[in-house]
Amino acid sequence: MSLKIKGSMCTGCSACEPECPNVAIREKGGVFVIDPNKCTECEGQFDSPQCVAVCPVDDCIVKA
């Protein structure tokens, strides 16, 4: 499974990008997107997804 960033809610703050251990997050058109082929929801690396932990907008990053 992977996560996705709701583009309409993303503020473009970039807090999530450096936290991703799989380099699955990138900027596109002023907001950030998650590559579903790279996202592992941080399983096996952390107890919870790191992008969700640092995102300042509640419910912006959700299961795809």
TORKEMAR-581803 format. One record per atom (N, C-alpha, C, O): atom name; y, x, z. Coordinates in Angstrom, 3 decimals, m for minus. Example, Ala and Ser with C-alpha at 12.3 -4.5 7.8 and 13.67 -1.06 7.14 Angstrom:
% residues 2
PT  name         v         u         w
PT     N    m5.690    13.190     7.800
PT    CA    m4.500    12.300     7.800
PT     C    m3.300    13.200     7.800
PT     O    m3.319    14.236     8.465
PT     N    m2.250    12.850     7.080
PT    CA    m1.060    13.670     7.140
PT     C     0.030    12.900     7.870
PT     O     1.138    13.409     8.039
This chain:
% residues 64
PT  name         v         u         w
PT     N    m1.180     0.851     0.000
PT    CA     0.000     0.000     0.000
PT     C     1.236     0.892     0.000
PT     O     1.166     2.079     0.319
PT     N     2.342     0.310    m0.355
PT    CA     3.581     1.065    m0.325
PT     C     4.706     0.172     0.175
PT     O     4.538    m1.032     0.373
PT     N     5.842     0.795     0.370
PT    CA     7.024     0.081     0.815
PT     C     7.999    m0.024    m0.340
PT     O     7.869     0.686    m1.337
PT     N     8.980    m0.912    m0.206
PT    CA    10.052    m0.988    m1.186
PT     C    11.362    m1.213    m0.457
PT     O    11.399    m1.766     0.642
PT     N    12.422    m0.777    m1.088
PT    CA    13.765    m0.945    m0.550
PT     C    14.407    m2.107    m1.291
PT     O    14.444    m2.123    m2.522
PT     N    14.910    m3.074    m0.544
PT    CA    15.608    m4.207    m1.160
PT     C    16.962    m3.703    m1.653
PT     O    17.860    m3.417    m0.861
PT     N    17.091    m3.602    m2.963
PT    CA    18.312    m3.071    m3.567
PT     C    19.567    m3.815    m3.162
PT     O    20.627    m3.207    m3.011
PT     N    19.463    m5.110    m2.985
PT    CA    20.628    m5.919    m2.609
PT     C    21.091    m5.653    m1.189
PT     O    22.223    m5.977    m0.831
PT     N    20.218    m5.061    m0.376
PT    CA    20.564    m4.780     1.016
PT     C    20.889    m3.304     1.264
PT     O    21.521    m2.963     2.264
PT     N    20.455    m2.433     0.351
PT    CA    20.642    m0.994     0.532
PT     C    22.121    m0.642     0.452
PT     O    22.813    m1.040    m0.484
PT     N    22.599     0.106     1.440
PT    CA    24.004     0.519     1.466
PT     C    24.220     1.864     0.785
PT     O    25.359     2.301     0.620
PT     N    23.134     2.521     0.390
PT    CA    23.251     3.825    m0.261
PT     C    23.587     4.944     0.699
PT     O    24.126     5.971     0.288
PT     N    23.278     4.763     1.967
PT    CA    23.643     5.759     2.983
PT     C    22.834     7.050     2.885
PT     O    23.275     8.091     3.372
PT     N    21.668     6.998     2.269
PT    CA    20.761     8.132     2.053
PT     C    20.024     8.615     3.298
PT     O    19.429     9.692     3.266
PT     N    20.043     7.868     4.375
PT    CA    19.348     8.281     5.597
PT     C    17.850     8.402     5.375
PT     O    17.199     9.252     5.982
PT     N    17.300     7.564     4.514
PT    CA    15.854     7.521     4.296
PT     C    15.324     8.678     3.457
PT     O    14.226     9.174     3.711
PT     N    16.076     9.104     2.482
PT    CA    15.582    10.078     1.506
PT     C    15.040    11.366     2.130
PT     O    13.915    11.748     1.811
PT     N    15.776    12.048     2.994
PT    CA    15.248    13.299     3.538
PT     C    14.110    13.112     4.539
PT     O    13.415    14.075     4.864
PT     N    13.910    11.894     5.031
PT    CA    12.863    11.628     6.018
PT     C    11.491    11.420     5.394
PT     O    10.483    11.493     6.097
PT     N    11.426    11.164     4.101
PT    CA    10.156    10.856     3.442
PT     C     9.324    12.118     3.245
PT     O     9.737    13.020     2.516
PT     N     8.149    12.195     3.890
PT    CA     7.318    13.393     3.762
PT     C     6.648    13.511     2.391
PT     O     6.115    14.567     2.050
PT     N     6.672    12.434     1.608
PT    CA     6.022    12.430     0.295
PT     C     7.008    12.535    m0.868
PT     O     6.614    12.461    m2.032
PT     N     8.278    12.706    m0.549
PT    CA     9.343    12.786    m1.556
PT     C     9.240    11.581    m2.514
PT     O     9.332    11.725    m3.733
PT     N     9.051    10.405    m1.927
PT    CA     8.883     9.178    m2.706
PT     C    10.184     8.398    m2.874
PT     O    10.211     7.400    m3.594
PT     N    11.254     8.833    m2.227
PT    CA    12.508     8.088    m2.256
PT     C    13.544     8.859    m3.067
PT     O    13.715    10.067    m2.907
PT     N    14.235     8.120    m3.947
PT    CA    15.286     8.742    m4.743
PT     C    16.415     7.742    m4.959
PT     O    16.241     6.535    m4.790
PT     N    17.564     8.268    m5.334
PT    CA    18.737     7.435    m5.594
PT     C    18.695     6.949    m7.035
PT     O    18.339     7.696    m7.946
PT     N    19.060     5.695    m7.227
PT    CA    19.115     5.126    m8.570
PT     C    20.226     4.088    m8.599
PT     O    20.127     3.041    m7.959
PT     N    21.252     4.375    m9.322
PT    CA    22.348     3.417    m9.462
PT     C    23.089     3.113    m8.176
PT     O    23.557     1.990    m7.991
PT     N    23.205     4.068    m7.297
PT    CA    23.953     3.881    m6.053
PT     C    23.144     3.350    m4.882
PT     O    23.655     3.245    m3.767
PT     N    21.885     3.015    m5.127
PT    CA    20.993     2.581    m4.054
PT     C    19.725     3.431    m4.122
PT     O    19.540     4.203    m5.063
PT     N    18.872     3.291    m3.144
PT    CA    17.662     4.101    m3.103
PT     C    16.435     3.262    m3.428
PT     O    16.372     2.075    m3.108
PT     N    15.465     3.898    m4.067
PT    CA    14.221     3.235    m4.461
PT     C    13.041     4.088    m4.013
PT     O    13.163     5.302    m3.843
PT     N    11.898     3.433    m3.825
PT    CA    10.677     4.114    m3.406
PT     C     9.681     4.085    m4.558
PT     O     9.416     3.030    m5.135
PT     N     9.138     5.243    m4.887
PT    CA     8.106     5.340    m5.919
PT     C     6.794     4.873    m5.292
PT     O     6.271     5.547    m4.404
PT     N     6.247     3.731    m5.734
PT    CA     5.031     3.199    m5.116
PT     C     3.808     4.098    m5.314
PT     O     2.834     3.991    m4.569
PT     N     3.854     4.972    m6.303
PT    CA     2.739     5.896    m6.534
PT     C     2.719     7.054    m5.545
PT     O     1.698     7.724    m5.386
PT     N     3.849     7.291    m4.880
PT    CA     3.945     8.387    m3.912
PT     C     3.953     7.905    m2.459
PT     O     3.595     8.659    m1.554
PT     N     4.357     6.659    m2.236
PT    CA     4.497     6.133    m0.870
PT     C     3.133     5.861    m0.240
PT     O     2.278     5.204    m0.834
PT     N     2.948     6.377     0.968
PT    CA     1.720     6.138     1.733
PT     C     2.016     5.409     3.041
PT     O     1.135     5.259     3.888
PT     N     3.269     4.952     3.203
PT    CA     3.731     4.354     4.458
PT     C     3.565     5.334     5.616
PT     O     3.465     4.927     6.774
PT     N     3.536     6.618     5.297
PT    CA     3.416     7.718     6.259
PT     C     2.089     7.725     7.013
PT     O     1.967     8.387     8.043
PT     N     1.092     6.991     6.508
PT    CA    m0.213     6.970     7.165
PT     C    m0.812     8.368     7.197
PT     O    m0.793     9.092     6.202
PT     N    m1.338     8.729     8.345
PT    CA    m1.941    10.036     8.528
PT     C    m0.935    11.129     8.854
PT     O    m1.318    12.259     9.158
PT     N     0.365    10.793     8.792
PT    CA     1.403    11.783     9.085
PT     C     2.245    11.383    10.295
PT     O     2.604    12.228    11.115
PT     N     2.554    10.099    10.402
PT    CA     3.383     9.580    11.489
PT     C     2.821     8.241    11.944
PT     O     2.020     7.626    11.239
PT     N     3.238     7.791    13.116
PT    CA     2.773     6.512    13.641
PT     C     3.382     5.318    12.911
PT     O     2.803     4.232    12.903
PT     N     4.548     5.518    12.299
PT    CA     5.208     4.446    11.560
PT     C     5.983     5.056    10.398
PT     O     6.271     6.252    10.413
PT     N     6.326     4.253     9.390
PT    CA     7.083     4.769     8.251
PT     C     8.437     5.343     8.696
PT     O     9.214     4.676     9.380
PT     N     8.690     6.552     8.305
PT    CA     9.905     7.232     8.739
PT     C    11.163     6.650     8.113
PT     O    12.222     6.656     8.741
PT     N    11.068     6.149     6.888
PT    CA    12.247     5.559     6.252
PT     C    12.709     4.313     7.000
PT     O    13.907     4.086     7.171
PT     N    11.747     3.513     7.441
PT    CA    12.078     2.299     8.196
PT     C    12.721     2.674     9.527
PT     O    13.661     2.017     9.975
PT     N    12.218     3.721    10.151
PT    CA    12.728     4.148    11.459
PT     C    14.189     4.570    11.403
PT     O    14.921     4.366    12.371
PT     N    14.633     5.154    10.290
PT    CA    16.013     5.655    10.210
PT     C    16.966     4.738     9.467
PT     O    18.178     4.941     9.525
PT     N    16.450     3.730     8.767
PT    CA    17.312     2.848     8.003
PT     C    18.215     2.026     8.936
PT     O    17.716     1.369     9.849
PT     N    19.540     2.057     8.717
PT    CA    20.447     1.311     9.590
PT     C    20.496    m0.189     9.303
PT     O    21.116    m0.938    10.058
PT     N    19.850    m0.638     8.220
PT    CA    19.897    m2.054     7.840
PT     C    18.526    m2.686     8.141
PT     O    17.514    m2.312     7.548
PT     N    18.516    m3.634     9.056
PT    CA    17.272    m4.309     9.427
PT     C    16.656    m5.021     8.225
PT     O    17.356    m5.674     7.452
PT     N    15.347    m4.888     8.079
PT    CA    14.570    m5.550     7.046
PT     C    14.965    m5.166     5.607
PT     O    14.706    m5.925     4.673
PT     N    15.578    m4.011     5.433
PT    CA    15.921    m3.516     4.106
PT     C    14.711    m2.894     3.423
PT     O    14.573    m2.968     2.202
PT     N    13.827    m2.274     4.224
PT    CA    12.625    m1.647     3.693
PT     C    11.436    m2.472     4.151
PT     O    11.196    m2.638     5.347
PT     N    10.696    m2.984     3.177
PT    CA     9.597    m3.917     3.455
PT     C     8.341    m3.513     2.677
PT     O     8.400    m2.666     1.785
PT     N     7.211    m4.122     3.021
PT    CA     5.975    m3.885     2.271
PT     C     6.142    m4.419     0.853
PT     O     6.706    m5.492     0.638
PT     N     5.644    m3.657    m0.097
PT    CA     5.776    m4.063    m1.504
PT     C     4.787    m5.173    m1.827
PT     O     4.744    m5.651    m2.961
